[in-house]
Amino acid sequence: MKNRFLKSMLFSALAGAMFFTSCSDDNNATDTTGGGDTSTQDRWITVAGALMQDEAGDGNGGTKVYSVSKTDAKNPDVTIDVYENGFPVPSNRTARLQSSVDGKQLFSIAYTGDNGGEFSKYNVNGAANFTPSDVVVSIAQYAGTSPRWAKLFDGDKTGIAVNVTTPVVETAEDNSYARTRGTATVLALDLQNSLISKYKQYEIPLTAEEEAQGYHIFRLDAPVLNKAGNKLIIGTWMRKTDPATGTNQNGFPRIGSKSVVVDYPSLENPTVITSTVGEGDTSGYRSFNAFLAGDGNIYQATQRGTNGSHILKINQNNEYDNSYVFSLDTALGVTGSYVDSWRYAGNGIAYVMYTHSGTEQGYVARVDLNAKTAQVVDLPYDPQLDFGQYQGFVVDGDEVYIAVTPVGKDGNIYILNSRTGAVTKGATLKNKSGNHYIGVY
């Protein structure tokens, strides 16, 4: 099947590249940071639910979506049951979803399985009425059936998918350990015309010393466009091979947090930047993990570090600003903080979904990136509240919409005012045993 359509896909990629180049400077977007610069009165609010596969909360049984008006989303007397009434998004496991700024389009890449790596676009018409585009584009032959991706805040024009093939151990002439590397793919999707506009593949080396010790990039994720619009910053998930055995090493000593920087829109010239502040990964999991803020700098969360999550700052020279030190452990007064998902909301304010040592339940904090402070949001917390697979936030002007449902229990949409910190309880989200809601779009 892939060979049959290869020629036509390459033609589409070439045509897309011409379109992409001609339009790259035509940016009429009002929301370039993801901070919801404007409020859209007739915006649809789409909620997504993840179905259980084998164990409660595993979220691997597929995804359903359902849309309501903003008025209904804010009304706690309205009940939404995505599992009984929602539209099933094609995906073997949890679909990777994004929405347009105005909420009228939903973008999806199927994850794993026969249709893994297929990009689909839907017009949102309310309730379970999602009209699919006539064109479905598979990026599997370039980025695999389990690509990571994020929409750029460029007027809903572009999505960037990334992948690293399974890293392979390489040996020297004397059969001693040399390094471990995989081949990276960075691919641009034209979201409006549903085609591949450009892709590049290359190995991304670390320093000779780091590679000799076995460090390598295991995963890429969470790309973000810088203020100048000429560089992509891509998060990394690091692993380490034990040089003595050639096998994966658990519990390895952490090195500085890293990101990959590539030219944009060419996707060429990958380089690696390293933080001396953080030592966790910068890949996130299933959501955005880095944002261009209103001050022109990029802020990026870390995960899997030994000293809790940090928010790192990448300046307009596309380098880590190591004078900026923001430890969530310190700000929240906890240990072992871990950012599951987060979203920049504008004016230096962000909302962070996290957990920490001593508990498995999730919490939400309002974070001030300038003051480097964090306060827990007043929500009905529950031991079964788990944001580990959370994907979607809607930022609409000063309002941030989130879904809060413990696994297997009913919950609500909540609207958080990023300027005042106020919390408003919205529509009721009807749940089902083992399931949970994973986003608002």
N, C-alpha and C positions, 0 to 999 in steps of 0.2 A: 504494500500500500504506500509506504513512504517513497519507494522508487518511482511509482507511477505518477505521483504528484510533485516530485522534486523539481522538475523543469518549470512547472507553473508556479510553484512557490518561490523559486529563485527569481522569476520574472516579477512576481508581486513584490519581492523584497527590493528589487532594483527600482521599480516604479515608486515604491514607498520611500526609498532613500531620496529620490528626486523631490517628492512631495515634502518630505521631512526637512530637506535642506532649504527649499524655497519658502517654507513657512516658519522656520526656526526663529526668525526675528519678529514675527507678527504675533506678539503676545498681548492679547486684550484681556487677560485674566485679571479679575479683581482680587483674587485670593492666591497670592504667590507663596504664602508661608504655611497655609493650612490653618491659619488662625481665624478664619471666618470673618473676613473684612466687611462683608455685607450680610444682611439678613434677607432671606428669600421668603416672601409671604406665602406663595402657593407651593412651597416645597413639600414633597412627599417625605415621610419618615418611614424607612424600611427597617424592620427588625429581622434578625436571623437567629435561628435555633439550630443547635447541633444535636443529632440523634446519637444515642448510645449504640455501640456495637456489641462489645463483649462485657464490659464493666461499666458501672454507673459513672458518668462523667467523662468517659474516654473520648466522646465526641467524634468517633470514627465511623458512625453509621450513616453519614450524609448530612445535608443541609437543607432547611426550608426557610423561605422568606415570606413576609407579609407586610403590606404598606398601608399607612393611614395618613390622614392630613395632620398638619401641625396642631390644629385645634384638638383633634382626637388624641393625639400623642400626649398632650398636656392634661387630659381629663382622666382622673383616677376612676371615674365611673365607667369608662370604656374598657372592655376586656378584649385582649388579643390572644388567640390560640393558634400559634403558627404551626403546631404539630398536627392539628385537626384540619385547619383551613388554609395552610400555607402552600406556596408553590415550591416544588422540589427542584433545587438547582442541580443540574447534572454534575456529579462528581462521585468517585468511588469512596473517598473519605471527605473530610470537611472541605468545601469549596473555599478558595481564597478570593474574597470579595473586596471590591472597592466601589465607591459611588461617585457620580459627578457632583460638582459643587452645588448645583441646584436640586440634587436628589431625584432628577427625572430619568437618569440612566444608571443601571447597575452593571458593573463589569466583573467577570468571573474567570478564573483559570482553574480548571478541574485538577484535582490532586491525586495522583497515582491511578493505577488501573488502566483499562483499555482506552479511556478517553483522557488520561492524565496529560497535562500540558496543553489542553484545548482552551483557547480563549473565546469567550462568548460575551455578547453584549445584549442587554435587555432594556426596552423602554418600560418605565414604571408607570402603571395606569391605576394603581389603587387596589387594595385587597390582595388577592392572589393572581391578579392580572398582570403578568410580565410578558411583554411581547418580544420574542427573540429576534435578533438580527438575522438576515438571510445567510450571513457569512460566519462560519466558525473557522478559526485559524489555529492550526496545531503548531506549537513551537517545540514539540517533543524531540524532534531530530536534532535540534540545536541545543536546547536547554534541559532535556530529559523530561520524564513524566512527573517529576516532583519539583518544578521550579519555584523559587521564591520570587515575589514581585511586589512592586509598589507603584502607585500612580504618582507622577510628578505634579506639582502644583503649578501648571503652566496653561491653565484654561482647559483642562481635561483633554489635552492633545496626546499626551505620551504616557505610556507605562514602561517601566524598566524591569525585565526579568533577569535573574542571575542564577548561576548554578556552578558547582564544582564537581567534576567527576570523582569517583572514589579515589582518594589519594593512593599512590603506588610507591612502594619502597624501592629506591634505586641504590645500587651498590657500585663501589669503585672497582678498578681492574683486579685488585687483590681480594675481591669479594667482601671487603669490609663495608660497613654502612656508610652511605654517602648522604642521602637526603630522602624526604618523602614529599611528593608533589602530585597534585591533580591538575586537570585542565579546566580553566575557568571559562564561562560564557557570560557575556553581557549583551543583552538583546533589547532593542527598542521596539515597542509596539505602537503603531498609530491607532489610537483608541477610537477615533471617529470613523476612519475608513477600514478598520478591522484588517490590518495587514502588518507584516513585519517590515519595519522601515530600515533597520540596520542591525547587524550583530557582529561581534568580534570574539575570537577565542584565543587564549594564550595561557601559558603558565605564569604564575605570579610568585617569583622567588622572595624569600626573606633574606636576611643577612646570612653570609656564609657561616658565621658562628652559630646563629639560631638554627639553621638547617642542619648543621653538624650535630647539634644536640637533639634533633628529631622534631623540632617545632614545624608545624605546617598549617595551612588554611584548610579547614575541614568543610566550611560552609560560608557562602556569601549571602547577604540579605540586607533589606532595608536601605535601598539607595535613595539619595536625596540630592537635589540640584542646588548648587551654591548661588549666592546673590548675583554674581556676574553672569550666571547662566552658561559658564564655559567649563565647569567641572562637575562630575558626579562623585559623591562620597558614598562608598559602599561599606557596610558593616561586615565584620568577620567573626567567625566562630573558630577558635583555635583548638588544635589537638597536638599531641606529642607522641612520636614513636620512641620506644626504648631502643637506642642504638645497639644494645647488647643482644637483644632478642629479635628485633625487627617487628615487634608486635605493639599494638596500641597500649600506651602507658596511662593508667588511671592515677588520679591524685597527683599530677605532676606540678612542679613549681611553676607559678604563673609568671609571665613576662608582661610588659606594658600592653595596654589595650591598643588594638590596631584597626586601621581602616584602609581600604584601597581607594585611591584617587585616579580617575580616568578622565581624559579629555571629553568634552561634550560639544557638539553632537557626534563627533567621530568615534567615540568609545575606545580610542587608542591610548597608548602610552600609560599603562598601569604602573603606579608607584604605591608604596606602602608608607603610611605615616604611623607614628607610635606615640602614645601618651605615657608620660611618667607619673601621672596622677592616678589613673585607673589601671587595673590589671585584669578586669573581667572582659568577656566577649562583648561585641558591639552589634551583634546580628539581630537582637530581639528574638521573637519567635514567630508569631503569626500576624503581626501588625507593624505599622510604622515604628521606627525606633530612633529616628533622627529628624530634626525639623529646622528649617530656616526661620529664625525668629525676626521680629521687627527691627532689631538692632543690626541686622545683616550678618550675624554669626549663626553657625549651626550648633545645636545642642543635641547631645546623643547620650542615651542611657547605656549602662553596662549590666551584664548578667554573668552569673557563674563565677564571680570573683570571690576571693577569700575574705575580703573586708567589706562585704555588702555592696549594693549597687551605688554607682556614682552617676552624676550628670556631668558629662565632659563638654568642653567648648572647643569648637574648631573655628578659627578666625577666617577673615576674608582673604588671607594668604594661603588658605587650605592646609593649615598646619594646626596641630593641637596647641591651645593656649594653656600651658602648664601652670600659669599663675592663677587660673580659675579652679578652685577646689570646692566641690559641692558633694559631700557625702550624705546620702539619705539616712544612713545609720545615725549620724550626728544630728541631722535636721529633725528626725522623727523620734530620737531617743530610744532606738531599738538596736538590735544586732542582727546581722545576716539579712538585711533588707534585700529584696529581689523584685525588680520591676518586671511584672508580667506583660504590661502594655501601658502606653501613655500617649497623651496628645497635647500638643501646643495649642493654646486657646487664644493667644493674642496678648499684647501689652505686657510681655514678660511672664505671663501666667500659664501654667500647664496643670493638667490633672494626671495623676499617676495611680495605676492599679498595681498593688504590690502585696507581698507577703513577707514574713520575717521569721527568724529563728524562734522556736517554741510554739509555732502554730502552723497549720496548713491552710487556714482560711484567708480569703482575700480582703483587702482594705482599699480605700480610695483616699488619696491625699491631694490637696490643693497646694501647688508648688509655685513659689516666686523665684524665678531664675535669677533675678537681679539681686535680691536680698539673700538668696540661698537659704530660704526657709521653707518649711513644709508643715501643713496642718491637716489632721485627719478630718475628712468630710463626715458630717453627721448623717449617717445612713443606718438602716436596720440591719446590722451585721449578723451573720449566722455562721456556725461552724462549717456548714456545707457550701459556703460561698467560695467559688473557685474561679479566678480570672486567668488561669493558666493558658486557656485557648482563646482568650478574648481578642477580637479583631477590630470592631468598628465603633468609632465615635462620630457623631455629627456635631460640627462647630458651625453655628448659624448666628452671626453677629456675636453678642455677648453670651449666648446660650450654648451649653454643651449638653448633648443628649447621650445618656448611657443606659444600658440594660443591666439591672441588678436582680439576678435570680439564683438562689442556691440550687445546687444540683437536685433535681426531682421535686422542687418546691416552687410555688407561685412567687412572683416578684412584681417589679414595676419598672417602667421607664422613669428615670429621674432627670430633671433639667437643672443643671448647675450654672449659676450666673458667675462668669469668670471675673467680672468687675467687683461685685459685691460679696461673692462667696455664698449667696443664698441658695438654698436647695428646695426644689419644688417636686412633689410627687406627681407622676403622670400616670399614664394608662397601666392597667393591670396586665401582667404577662402570665398567661395560663401555662403551666408546665406539665410535664409528664415524667413518670418515674424514670430516673437515670439520665434525663436530658437536662440541658441548660441553654440559655440564650447567650450568644457570643458576640452580639454587636448591634449597633444602630447605624444606618447608612442614609 
